[in-house]
Amino acid sequence: MKLFEKSIAVVVMKKKMISDLHKVSTFTSSFHSHDSNPQSTIAHFEQFVRDRCTSGNLVIEEAKGLFDNAIQTRPLPSIYPFNQLLGVICKLRQYSTVIIMFRTMASEEIRLNVVTLSTLMNCFCQMGKEDFGFAFVGNIFKSGFEPDLVIFNTLLKGLFKEKRVKHAIKLFNKITEIGYTCSDFTYGTIVDGLCKTGNVDQAIKLFKDMEKGNCKPNIVIYSAIIDGLCKDKHIPKAHNLFEEMICEGIEPDVITYNSIIRGVCSLGMWKVAECYVNKMVNYGVSPNIVTFNIMIDALCKDGRTEKAQTLLELMPTRSASPDVVTYSSLIDGLCNSGQWEEATKLFREMIGRGISPDVITFNILIDSICKEGMVKKTHELLDLMITRGVEPDMITYNILMDGYCLHNRMDEATKVLHLMVVRGCEPDVISYTILINGFGKAKKLDEAMQIFEDMRSKGLTPNVITYNFLVDGLCKVGRVSATYEEAMRLFEKMDNDGLEADIVTYNTVINHVCKSNNLDKAKKLFDSLPSKELQSDTQTFTSMINGLLTEGMLKESEDLSAKMLDKGPIPNSVTYNTMIHGYVQNNEIGKAMQLLNSMVDRGFSLNATNTSIVEDLLAGDGLECKFIGLVDKILPKRQSKGTVTTVEFDV
C-alpha cells in the first residue's frame, strides 16, 4: 500500500513538472506570435518568471528552460528575470550551471548589475574558489559598480568555509578601513566564522568592539559566541554571557538554549542541563528535536537509560517526533549498559515507526552483539543492513574485525579485511592495527608482522598504537630474551616513520625485559626516558621496583620507591602488592608488614597472591606477634566482605 501511494505521488509530481514546462512553452509561443506590443509581452514574461522563482517549487530543468527562452527573446528582457533565475539555480546548488549561464549572458552582451556579479561570486565561494570571487571584485569596479556589504559578506563566508581565517580578518579590516559601515549581518558573519573555526577569543574581542559602537550585538552574535565557548568547554563564561544577554533585553531562542545545554552535557552535567530546559520552558521557548536528542544522549552516556526512555515518551507531547539520532542514542545507551536485548527491541520499534536506521545505528548494534560473541546474529544484522540499502562503512568492518579478534577468531577477522576490499572499502590504519593486536594477543607474532608489512606495502604509515601492539605481541609470545633487541629494531622503524615511542611503548618493553632478568637493559631504557621528554608513570616505576626486588636488590628498590613517593607518580594497589611480594620473597617479613599497614591506611587491598602468602605465614607461625593483630584485623574483614582484589600485574 505504501509503495502504491509513493508511486502515485511520483506520477503526480511528474505531471506537475510537465504542466509547468508546458506553461513555459505555451507562454513563449504566445509571446512570439503576438509581437504587436513586445514591451507588454516582456512585462508578462518577467512577471511569469518572478512568480515561478518565488513559488518554491521551481526545478532545475524548468529554470534552464526559462533561461533559454529569456536569452532567445527579442528584444531581450531586463536583467531582473536573469538575476532571479540565477539566484534560484544557485540555491539549488547547481553552481556550475550558474557559471555557464553567466558566460552565455556575457556573450549576448547583457548588461549585468551588482546582483548578478554577487550571485556569481557566491557560486565561486560555495565551490571553494574564493580567489575567483576576489577577482570579480575588480570586475565590479570595472563595470562601474561599487561592491556592497552583501558581496563582502559572501566573500567572508567563503573564506571561513575554507578555514582561511587570516584572510577573512584581513578582508573585514579592509572593509572598515575604506569606510563601509558594517551591519549586524556582517558582524554576525565574521563572529560566527571565528567561533566555528575555534577563534572564540577573537570573536569576543570583536563582540566588545560592537558594544562600544553603534551596531549592538544581536541574538545571532550572542548565540554564536555562547556556542563557541561551550565547544571550548568554557561553560562558566558561556553561562555569564547567557545571563548578560537576558539582562540586555535579548531573549535567548531555542538555538541559544541548545548550545548551552549541549555544552554542559558535554561535561556530563545533565542535571544542570535539566535546569536550562526547565528555564527555557518557563520562558515560553519550546524544546525541539535537537534539545531532546542532546538530553537523551547525555542521559544514556551517564547510564540513565530509563530516564532517557521517559524523555522519548514525552517528545510527542512537545510536538517533537523522535528521529534516527534519538533512537541511535538510546540504542547506544542500552548496549553500553549491557541491555542489548532491550536495544534490539527498540531497534524493531524504530523500524516499525518508519524511521530508517542509518549506518551509525547499525554500527552500534553490531558492536554490541560482536562483544557478546553472537556471530550468527552479527551476520543477520549485516545482511539486514545491506538489504535496507545501508552500505557498511569503514567503522562497520573495523567493529566486525575487532569483535572476531576479541574472541580469538582470527581467520574470520582476516576474511572481513578481504570482504571490505571486495566491497570497495579500502582498509585504513585502524583496520590493520586491529588485526595486528588480535594476532599479537593470540601469540601469532609472525602473522602480525605479515599484516604489518602488508599495511606498509599499501602505502599506509603505522601509528604509535600500531607499534605498541606489535611490541606487546612480541612480549606475549615469550621471546623475552630477544625483546630488547627486537624492540630496538621497532623503535628504529618508528623513527623512520617519523614517530616517537610513547610511555606505553617503553612500559611494555621495560616490564618484559625486567621479567627476562635483563635488569641492566631495563635500567638503560628507564634512564633514557628524560632525554626523550617522557615522564615515567606508576607502571614504569612499579615494573622497575619489581625487577630490582626479583634480583634481590632491596636497597636500590627502596631508593626508587622513595624517589617515586617524593617526586614521581602516586603508587597504586599494584605497586604496593609488588613491593610486599618482593619483601616476602627476600625474607623481609617485617618490612612487608610495615608496607601492608601503610597500604591499608591508603585504602588499598591485598591481591590474591599476597593474601595467600600472608595466610601461609600466619598458619606457619612465620609472623612476629606485633604483626598478627594487623593481619587478623585485615584478612577476616576483607574475606568476609569478599573484597580481595585480583590485579592484572603479574608479580
N, C-alpha and C positions, 0 to 999 in steps of 0.2 A: 504493500500500500504506500509506504513512504517513498519507494523507488518510483512508483507511478506518479505521485504528487510532484517529485523532483523533475520528472520528465516533462510534465505539463508546464511547470514553471519555466523550464528551459525553452520550450516551444513558444510560450507567451513572450519571453524576453527577446527571442529571435524575431518574432513578428513585430515587436515594438521597434527593434533596430531597423528592420526592413521598411517599416512605416515611416520612421524618421528620415531614413535615407531617401525614400520616395518623395517626402516633403521637400527635401533639398533639391532633388532633381526636378520636381514639378515647379518649384519656385523659380529655379534658374531658367527653365524652359519658358515660363511665363515672362520672365524679365527680358529674355532675348526676343520674344515675339511681340513685346509691347515697348518699343523704344521711342514712342512719340513723346514721352515725358521721362527721360532717363533719370533725372535728379530725384523724381518722386519714387521711381522703382529702386534706386540705390538706397534711398532712405528706408524703404520697406525691407530691403535685403539686410541692411545694417541692424534694423530692429529685430529681424528674424535671428541673426547671429547672436545678438545680445541676449535674446530670450533663451536660445539653446545653451549659451555659455553659462547662464545663471540658473539653468534648470536643475543642475546637479546630476544629470544622467547622460551627459554628452560623452559618447565613447570615442576612442581614438580614430576609428575608421570614418565616422561621421565628421569629426573635426577636420580630418585630412580632406574629405570631400568638400566641405565648406571653404577651406583654404584654397583648394584648386579652383573652385568656382569664383572666389574673390579675385584671384590672380588673373583669370581669363576674362573677367568683366571689363567692359569698356563703356564709358570712362571708368577708371579704377575707383573703388570705394575709398573712403578716408582711411587713415592709419588705425582708427579705433577698432573696427572688427578684426583686423590683423592682430592687434595687441591682445584683444580678448581671447582669440583662438590660441595664440602663443602661450598666454597665461594658463589656460586650461590644460593644454598639452604638457606644459611644464609641471603642473600639479599631478598629472598622470604619470610623471617621471619618465616621460619619453624625451629625454634631453637631447639625444642625437637628432631626433625629428625636428625639434625647435631650431637647431643649428642649420639643418638642411633648408628649412623654410626661410630662415633669415637670409641665407645666401641667395635663395630664389628671389626674395624681396629686393635685395641689393642689386641683382642682375636686371630687375624690372625698374630700377631707379625709383623705387618707392621711398618717399621722404620719411625717414624714421624719426621718432622722438625719444625722449629720455626714458619713457616706459618700455619701449622696445629694447633699448640697449640694456636697461636694468634687468629685464626678463632673460636676455641672453647671458648677462653676467651671472645671474642666479644659476643658470644651467651649468656654466663652466665651474662654478663653485661646488655645486652638487656632485659634479663629476670628479672633483678633486683637482681641478685645473685652475687654481686661483690666479696663477700667473697670466693666463689668458684674460681673466677678469680685470686684472690691473692694466693690462694693455688696452682694454676697452675704455678705461677712464680717459686715456689720451684721445681716443676716437670721439668720446662725448664732447670734449673740449673742441676738437677739430670740427665737429658738426654744429658748433655754435651753441651748445647747451652747457649748462653748469650742473655738475653732479649734485644730487640732493642726498639727504641723510638715508633715504631708502637704499640707494646704491651703496653707500658706505656701510650700512648695516649688513647688506648682503655679503660684502667682502669680509667683514668682521666674522660673520657666521662661518663663512668658508674657511677662513684661516684657523679658527678654533676647531672646526671639524677635522682639519688635518694636523691638529696639535702644534700649529705654528704660532705659539703664544707670543714670542718676542715680536714677530711681525705684526700681530694683531694689536699689541700695546703701542707699537711704533705708529701704526695707522691711526689709532684712536688719538694719540698725542698730536699727530699732524692735523687731524680734523679740527681739534680745538685751537691749534696754532693759527690756522688760516681763517679763523673767525666764525666757524659754524657753531651754533648754539645746540648742544646735544639734547635730544629729547629723552624722556624717561625710557622710551623704547631702545634708544642707542645705549643708554646706561645699562638697561636690562640685558641687552645682547652681550656686552662685554663682561658684566658681573657674572652672568650665567656661564659664559665661556670660561672665565677664570676659575670659577668653582668646579666646573666639570673636568677641568684639566689639572686639578689639585693645587691651584694657586689661590687658596682662600684668603691668605694674608693680604695679597694684592687687591683682592675683591673688597675686603674690609676697609682698606685704605681709600679706595675709590668711593665706597659707601659713606665714609666720614667726610670726604670732599663734597659729596652730594648734599649732606646735611648742612654744610656751611653755605652752599649755593642756593640758587632759586629753584632748581629741579630736585624735589624731595623724593626720597626712596618710596616706592610703592610696594604693593603686596608681592609682585613678581620678584623684585630685588630682595626683599626680606626673605622670601621663601627659598630663593637660590642660595643665599648665604647660610641660612639655617641648615639647608640640605648639605652644603659643603662642609660645614662644621661637624655635622653628625657623621658624615662619611670619614672625617679625620678623627673621629672618636672624641671630639671636644664638646661633650654633651652639656656641661655646665655653661659654657659660652653660648651654645645654641639656645639653652633654656632662657638665659638672660636676654638674648636678642628677641626671643619669642615674647617675653613679658614686656620688653621695651616697645615692641610692635603694637601690642594691645594698648599700652599707655599713650601711644601716638595716635590712637583712634583708628588704627588699621586692623580690621578683623581678620584673623587667620582663616584660610579656607581649608578644604579637605586636603589639598596638596601640601600645605604647610604642616598640618597635623600629621599627615602620613610620614613626612620627612623626619619629624622629631620622634614619632612613635617607632619608626624603623631604627633610628639612632639608638634609643635606649634599649630596644630589643636586641640590637647587635652586641650589647654588653651583658645580655642575659637578664636585664632588669624589666621583665614583663609586668611586674606589679606596678612599677612606675608608669609603664606604657598604658596600663589599665586606667590609671588616673587621668592621663591625657585623653583617652577615649571617652571617659565619663564627662570630662570637661567639654569636649567638642560637642557631645550630645546636648549638654546643658546650655551651650551657646547656640544651639539650633543648627549645627553642622552635622549632616548625616554621614556616618561612616560608609565608605564604598567598598567595592570588592577588594581593592588594594589594602585598605585598612584591615579587613577581616583576614586576608591572606598573611599579612605581616604578623598579626596576633596569633593566628593558628600555627604558623611556622615557629614562632618564638616559644609557644607553649609546648609544642612537640619536641623541640630541641631540649627543653627542660624536663622532658618525660611526663608532662601533664596532658596525656592524650585524651583522658576523659573530659577535661575542661575544654580542650580543643574541639572535641566532638559536640559538646554543648553549644559552642560558638557556631559550628556548622549548621546545627538545627535552628539557631537563631537567625541566620542570614536571610531566609525568605521573608521574615517579619520586618526586616530593614530594607526590603526591595533590593537585596544583593543576591545574585544567583552564583552558587559555587562554580568554579571553573577548574580546568586541569591543574592549575597551580595549587588551588585549595586542596584537592584530593591528593596530589603528589606529596604535599607537606604532611598531610595526615598519615598517608601510607608509609612515608619515611619514618615518622614518629613511632608508629606501631611496630614497624620492622626493627627499629633500634631498641625498642623495649621488649623484643622477643615475642611479640604478638603477631607473627606472620600469618596465622590463620585469620585473625581479625582484619589484617591488611588485605588479604585476598578477597575477603567478603566485601570490604569497602571498594576494592577494585571492580568487582562484579556490579556493585551498586552504581558506581561511576558510569560504567558502560550502559547499564540499564537506563540511566537518566540521559543518555545521548551525548555524554561528554567523552570525547575520544582521548584515550591515554596517549601521551607523546613519548618520545624516546627516554626522557628523564623518568617518567613513571615506570616504564618497563625496566629500566636500569636499576631502580630502587628495589623492585620486587625480585629481579634476577639475582642481585647481590645478596639479598636476604636468604633466598632459597639455596643459593650456592653455599653459603656459610653453614646452612643446615645439612648440607651433603645430599640433598634430594635431586639427583642428576636428572631423573626422568621428568620431574616437574619443571626443571630448568629448560629442558628441550621443548616441552609442551608450550611453555611461555614464549620461548624464542620463535617457535612456529607460529603462534598466535600473533606475535609482533609483526612478523613478515606478512602474514595473511591480511592483517589490517592495514598494510601499506606503510608501516613504520620501519624505516631502514635502520638496522643496528649500526651504531657508530663505534668509534674507537673505544669509548668507555665501556660499551656493552661487551665487546670482545675481551677487553682487559679484565673486566669483572669475571667473565667466564674462566679465563686462564687462571686468575688468582684463586677462584673457587676450587678448581681442579688441583692446583698446587697445594692449597691448604689441606686437602685430603690425600696428598701424595699420589695423585693420579696424573703422572707426568706425560704419559702417552696421549691422553685426551687433551691435556693442556697444549701440547705441541700441535695436535690436529686443529685446534682452534686458531693457532697462529697461521696455519696454511689456509684455513677456511676464510679468514679475513682478507688474505691476499687474493684468493679466488673471487671474492665478492667486491674487489676493488677498493678495499680499505687498507692502506699501507700501514704496517705496524710502526709505532713510534718508539722512542727510547724507553718509555714506561712499559710498553708491551714486552720488549726484550728483557728489561730489568726484572719483571715479574717472573719470567721463565728462569732467568739466572738464579734468582732467590729460591725458586722451587727446587731446581736441581741441586743447589747448594744444601738446602735443608734435607734433601733426600740422599745426601752424601754421594752425589753423582757429579763430581767436580769436572771430569772430562767433558761431559755433556754441557755443563755450564760454560766451560771455556769455549766450546764449539759455538754455542749461541752467542757468546761474547764476540767471537771473531766474525760470525755471520753478520752481526749488528754493525760492526766496523766496516765490513765489506759493502754494506748498503749505504755507506756514507754518513751513518749516524754516529754522533760523538757520545760516548758513555758519560754519565754524570757521576757525582761523588757517591750517590746512593748505589749506583750500579757497582762501583768499585768496592764499596763497603760490603755488599752482599757477596761479591767474589772472595774478598778477604775472609769473611765469616764462613763461607763454604769451604775455603782452603783449611781453616782451622778445624771445622767439624769433621772432615774426612780422616782426621787423626794423623796427618802428616806434620805433626808439631815440630819434629826435628828440623824440618825444612821450612817451617813457617816464616822465620825471619828473612831468609834469603829470597823466598818467593814473594813475600810481602814487599821487600825492597824493589824487586823487579816490577811489581804492580805500581808501587809509588813512582817509579821511573816512567811507566806508561801514563800514569795520571799527569805527570809533569809535561809529557809530550802532548797531551790533550789539553794543556792549559788549565789543569785543575790542581787544587791543593787538597791533600788529605785532611779531613777534619778530625775532631777529638774522638768521634765514634770509631773511625778507622784505626787510630792509634790505640784506643782502649781494647779493641778486639785483638789486635796483634800482641800488645803488652800482656794481656790476660793469658793468652795461649802460650806465649814464649815463656812466661813465668811457670806455667804448668809443665813445660818441657824441660824445666831445670836449667834454662839458659838465662840465668838471672843477670849476667853481665850485659847481654844484648837487650834485655828488658830495661835495665838501668840506662843504657845508652839512648834508647828511644825516649824514656821518661825525661832524661836530662836535656834532650833536644827540643822539647816542646816549647819552652820560652823563646828560643831563636826562631821558631816558626809562628810566633804570636798566637799560640794555642794555650788555653787555660786548662790545667788539669782539673778534672771534676772528681766527684766522690768515687766513681767507679775506677778512675785511674789510680787514685791513692789506695783504694781497697785491694786492687789487683797487686800492686807493688808490696803492700804490707803482707798480703797472703804469701807472695813469693819469698819475701825475707824470712817470715816465720817458718815456712816449709824448709828453708835451708838452715834453720836454727840460728838465724842472725837476730836475736832478740833486741840487742842494743840498737841496731840500725832500724828495726821495725818501730821501736818506741820513739826514736828520734823523728821518724817520718810521721807517726801518728800525732806527735806533739806539734810538728810543723803544720799538719792538717788542722788541728784544733786552733792553732794560733792564727794562721793566715789563709788556710785553704778552705775548701768547702766543708759543709757540716756533715759529720759521719751519719750514716743511716743504720738501719737494722742489720743490713748485710755486713757493713764494716765491723760492728760490734761482734756479731756472730763469728766472723772470720778471725778476729783477734782472740776471742775466747777459745775457739777451737785450736788456734795456733799455740796459745799458752798451755793448754791442757796437753797437747801433743809434745810440748817441750818440758812437761812435768812442772810447770809453773802454776800450780793449782791456786796458790794464794793470789797471784796477780789476776788469774782468770776470775776468781770470785769477786775481787775488788771491781773489776771491769763489769761483771754481772750486776753488781749493786748500782754502778753508775748508769748502766744500760736501762735498768728497771726504772730508775729515777727519771730518765728521759722519755719513758713511755714505750720503750721497745720491748719485744719479747724474744725468747729463745726460739731458734728453728728446731726442726725435728731431730737433726743430728746432735746438736748440743744438749737438747733435753735428755736424749738417751744417754749421753756421756755423763751428765751430772747425776742422773738416776743411778747409773752403774757405780759412780764414785760414792754416792750415798749408801748404796747397798753393800759396797765392799769396804766400808769404813775408811774411804780414801779422803775424807774431808775432816779438817780441823773442826773442833766443837764450835768455834766462833762463827763458822760459815753455815753450820747445819740449820740454825734459825732462819737465815736468809733463804736457804733452799726450801725449807718447809713452808716458808711464807709464800714463795713464788710458785712452786710446782703444783701443789694441790689446788690452789686457787685457779691457776691457769688451765689445768687439766679439767677441772670440774666445769669451767666455762667453755671448754673446747676452743680456746684461743691460741693454741700452739701454732705458730706461723711457720709454714714451709716456704723458704725463699728459693729463688731460681739460681742464685750464685752457688757454684759447686766448690766446696772447700775440702 
